[in-house]
């Protein structure tokens, strides 16, 4: 499903519409609690399971962190990715497949079972935190530093898939973004549980040598957090003269691409997007569109993370 999140989700406090939708949020949370009663299906499988998920819906850096963890683990363990087979998320499946073996299925357990049959020792789940049928050996809750929890309310009143206090269950939190001040976020997490491991990560562009930052750029994306992309590019001194935001997982048509090219030409700018977005448009064989590749730079506790994983 392509969606563009409502602006009121990211207000500092709930507004009137949030409260009007609150009865539906109660129902949504009730469904989550019922799903939490599911039996763990993978207890008999001999494969370690790491979940990279979120509570805030979309745009929290799950896929980037999944790839980072794979890079850390792959030299010591036979490691793979697990991804539920959502048609609209084929871009993420393609991206993960570029960096390692991925197993997909309409049910995560079936993909996990296939991975175990092929001798994989560690499975990294990109998303799945709310899938209570899987027993995870280690879970990471990702938050975007800029948005944090938005207005703090549950879907559809706000962006949260479950209550914030549940991060105490998951034990590990990743704050992902750029150079935002996370002091208040860390304080809030510590108030809930001082024992929660908090990791801080920054987006780092890894293919700068292939890009000319002295040129003007038109930026487009169909990701969960377009504004963080802009911050990342500006932090690397890109000159952005225009931009266009599309819904998350947007299925670009050739017409869309031609419109983007026309806008960029008007501004006398190069075109740039994310690697994930490029996965959706490469079928059009468009050489003039640049994309950035991303790694996560751990700003703290790198040794703690490695020890936790190994």
C-alpha positions in Angstrom: 0.0 0.0 0.0 1.4 3.4 -1.0 0.6 5.9 1.7 1.6 9.4 2.6 1.3 9.9 6.4 -1.1 12.6 7.7 0.7 15.7 8.8 -1.0 15.8 12.1 0.7 12.5 13.1 3.9 14.5 13.5 2.5 17.4 15.6 4.1 17.7 19.0 0.7 17.1 20.6 -2.6 15.4 19.5 -5.1 17.7 17.7 -8.9 17.5 17.5 -8.7 15.0 14.6 -6.5 12.7 16.7 -9.1 12.6 19.5 -12.0 12.1 17.0 -10.1 9.0 15.7 -9.2 7.7 19.2 -12.0 5.1 19.3 -10.5 3.4 16.3 -7.0 3.6 17.9 -8.5 1.7 20.9 -9.8 -1.0 18.5 -6.4 -1.2 16.7 -4.6 -1.6 20.0 -7.1 -4.4 21.0 -6.3 -6.3 17.8 -2.6 -5.9 18.6 -3.1 -7.4 22.1 -5.1 -10.3 20.7 -2.3 -11.0 18.2 0.2 -11.0 21.0 -1.4 -14.2 22.3 -0.1 -16.2 19.3 2.0 -19.2 19.9 5.7 -19.0 18.9 6.1 -21.3 15.9 9.9 -21.3 15.5 10.8 -22.6 19.0 11.9 -25.9 17.4 14.1 -24.3 14.7 17.9 -24.1 15.0 18.5 -20.6 13.7 19.0 -17.3 15.6 16.4 -14.6 14.9 17.1 -10.9 15.0 14.3 -8.5 14.4 14.7 -4.9 13.2 11.4 -3.3 13.6 9.6 -0.1 14.6 6.8 1.3 16.6 6.5 4.5 14.6 5.0 3.5 11.2 7.5 3.9 8.4 10.6 6.0 7.7 12.7 4.8 10.7 15.7 3.2 9.0 14.9 -0.5 9.4 16.3 -1.6 6.1 19.5 0.4 6.6 20.0 -1.1 10.0 19.2 -4.6 8.7 22.0 -4.2 6.1 24.4 -2.9 8.7 23.8 -5.8 11.1 24.3 -8.2 8.1 27.7 -6.6 7.4 28.7 -7.1 11.0 27.6 -10.7 11.2 28.2 -12.2 7.8 32.0 -13.0 8.3 31.3 -15.1 11.4 27.9 -16.6 10.7 25.9 -17.7 7.7 23.5 -14.9 7.7 20.4 -14.1 5.7 17.5 -11.6 5.5 13.8 -12.5 6.1 11.1 -10.2 4.6 7.4 -10.7 4.4 6.3 -10.7 0.8 4.4 -7.5 0.4 4.1 -6.6 -3.3 4.4 -2.9 -2.7 7.7 -3.5 -0.8 9.5 -5.1 -3.7 12.0 -2.2 -3.6 13.2 -3.2 -0.1 13.4 -6.9 -1.1 15.6 -6.0 -4.1 17.8 -3.8 -2.0 18.3 -6.4 0.7 19.0 -9.0 -2.0 21.8 -6.8 -3.3 23.6 -7.2 0.1 22.8 -10.8 1.0 20.6 -13.8 0.6 16.9 -13.0 1.3 14.0 -15.4 2.0 10.5 -14.1 1.4 7.0 -15.6 1.9 3.5 -14.4 2.8 4.3 -15.9 6.2 7.6 -15.1 7.9 7.7 -18.5 9.6 7.7 -20.2 6.2 10.6 -18.0 5.0 12.5 -18.7 8.2 12.0 -22.5 7.9 13.4 -22.4 4.4 16.5 -20.5 5.6 17.1 -23.1 8.3 16.7 -25.9 5.7 19.5 -24.2 3.7 21.8 -24.1 6.7 21.6 -20.4 7.7 22.6 -19.7 11.2 21.3 -16.2 11.7 18.2 -14.6 10.2 17.7 -10.8 10.2 14.1 -9.8 9.9 13.5 -6.5 8.2 10.2 -5.6 10.0 8.1 -8.0 12.0 8.3 -6.6 15.5 4.5 -6.9 15.8 4.5 -10.5 14.5 4.0 -12.4 17.7 4.1 -15.8 16.1 7.9 -15.5 15.9 10.3 -15.8 18.9 13.1 -13.3 18.4 16.4 -13.8 20.1 17.2 -10.1 19.8 15.0 -7.2 18.8 15.8 -3.6 17.8 13.2 -0.8 17.8 14.1 1.9 15.3 13.1 5.5 15.7 13.8 8.5 13.4 15.5 11.1 15.5 13.6 13.9 13.9 10.1 12.5 14.2 10.6 10.4 17.4 7.0 9.4 18.2 5.1 12.2 16.5 2.1 13.1 18.5 2.5 9.9 20.6 -0.8 8.3 19.7 -1.7 4.9 18.2 -2.9 4.4 14.6 -5.0 6.1 13.2 -4.9 8.9 15.8 -1.1 9.0 15.4 1.8 7.1 13.9 2.4 4.4 16.6 1.8 0.7 15.9 1.7 -0.1 19.6 2.2 1.8 22.9 5.6 3.4 23.5 6.0 1.7 26.9 6.4 -1.6 25.0 10.0 -0.8 24.1 10.9 -2.1 27.6 9.9 -5.6 26.3 12.3 -5.2 23.3 15.2 -3.9 25.3 17.2 -2.3 22.4 16.5 1.0 20.7 18.1 2.5 17.7 17.9 6.3 17.1 18.6 6.9 13.4 19.0 10.1 11.5 21.6 12.8 11.2 23.0 15.1 13.9 19.8 15.8 15.7 20.0 16.4 19.5 18.6 13.2 21.1 19.0 14.4 24.8 15.2 14.6 25.4 14.5 11.3 23.6 17.1 9.5 25.6 15.7 11.0 28.8 12.2 9.8 28.0 13.4 6.3 27.2 15.4 6.1 30.5 12.4 7.2 32.4 10.6 4.1 31.1 13.5 1.7 31.7 17.0 2.7 32.5 18.2 -0.7 31.3 17.2 -0.2 27.7 20.2 -0.2 25.4 20.1 3.0 23.3 22.2 3.1 20.1 22.7 6.3 18.1 23.4 6.0 14.3 23.9 8.6 11.6 23.3 8.2 7.8 26.5 8.3 5.9 26.6 8.6 2.1 29.1 6.1 0.8 29.3 6.9 -2.9 30.3 10.6 -2.7 33.3 10.0 -5.0 30.8 9.2 -7.8 28.8 12.4 -7.3 29.7 16.1 -8.0 28.5 18.1 -5.0 29.3 21.4 -6.8 26.4 20.8 -9.1 22.8 21.8 -8.5 20.4 18.9 -7.6 16.7 18.1 -7.9 15.8 15.5 -5.2 12.9 13.1 -5.4 11.9 10.1 -3.2 9.1 7.8 -2.3 10.3 6.8 1.2 8.9 7.0 4.7 10.8 10.1 5.6 11.7 12.5 2.8 12.8 15.3 5.1 15.6 13.2 6.6 16.9 12.5 3.1 17.1 16.2 2.5 18.9 16.7 5.8 21.4 14.0 4.9 22.1 15.5 1.5 22.5 19.0 2.9 24.8 17.7 5.6 27.0 16.4 2.8 27.0 19.9 1.2 24.7 19.0 -1.8 23.1 22.1 -3.4 19.4 21.3 -3.5 17.4 23.7 -5.8 14.2 21.6 -6.0 12.5 18.6 -4.6 9.5 16.3 -4.9 8.1 14.0 -2.3 6.0 10.9 -3.3 4.2 8.5 -1.0 6.2 5.7 0.6 6.9 2.7 -1.8 5.4 4.8 -4.6 5.2 2.9 -7.9 6.8 5.3 -10.4 5.5 5.3 -14.0 7.5 6.4 -17.0 5.3 9.5 -17.1 6.3 10.4 -13.5 10.0 10.1 -14.4 9.5 12.3 -17.5 7.9 15.0 -15.3 10.8 14.8 -12.8 13.3 15.1 -15.7 11.3 18.2 -17.0 11.4 19.9 -13.6 15.1 19.2 -13.2 15.8 20.6 -16.7 13.9 23.8 -15.9 16.1 24.2 -12.8 19.2 23.3 -14.7 19.8 20.6 -12.1 21.1 17.0 -11.9 18.5 14.5 -10.5 19.2 12.4 -7.4 17.3 9.9 -5.3 17.8 7.1 -2.9 19.1 3.6 -3.8 15.8 2.2 -2.7 13.8 4.5 -5.0 16.3 3.7 -7.9 15.3 0.0 -7.5 11.8 0.9 -8.6 12.8 3.0 -11.6 15.9 1.1 -13.0 13.6 -0.8 -15.3 13.3 2.4 -17.4 17.0 2.4 -18.1 17.5 6.0 -17.0 21.2 6.8 -16.9 20.8 10.5 -16.0 19.3 9.8 -12.6 21.8 9.6 -9.7 21.3 7.8 -6.4 23.1 7.8 -3.1 24.1 4.6 -1.2 23.9 4.7 2.5 25.7 3.2 5.5 24.9 3.7 9.2 27.7 5.3 11.2 27.4 4.2 14.8 28.0 7.2 17.1 28.1 5.2 20.3 28.3 1.7 21.8 29.6 0.0 18.7 31.5 -2.6 20.8 28.3 -3.1 22.8 26.3 -3.8 19.7 28.9 -6.3 18.3 29.0 -8.1 21.7 25.2 -8.2 21.8 24.9 -9.7 18.4 27.7 -12.2 18.8 
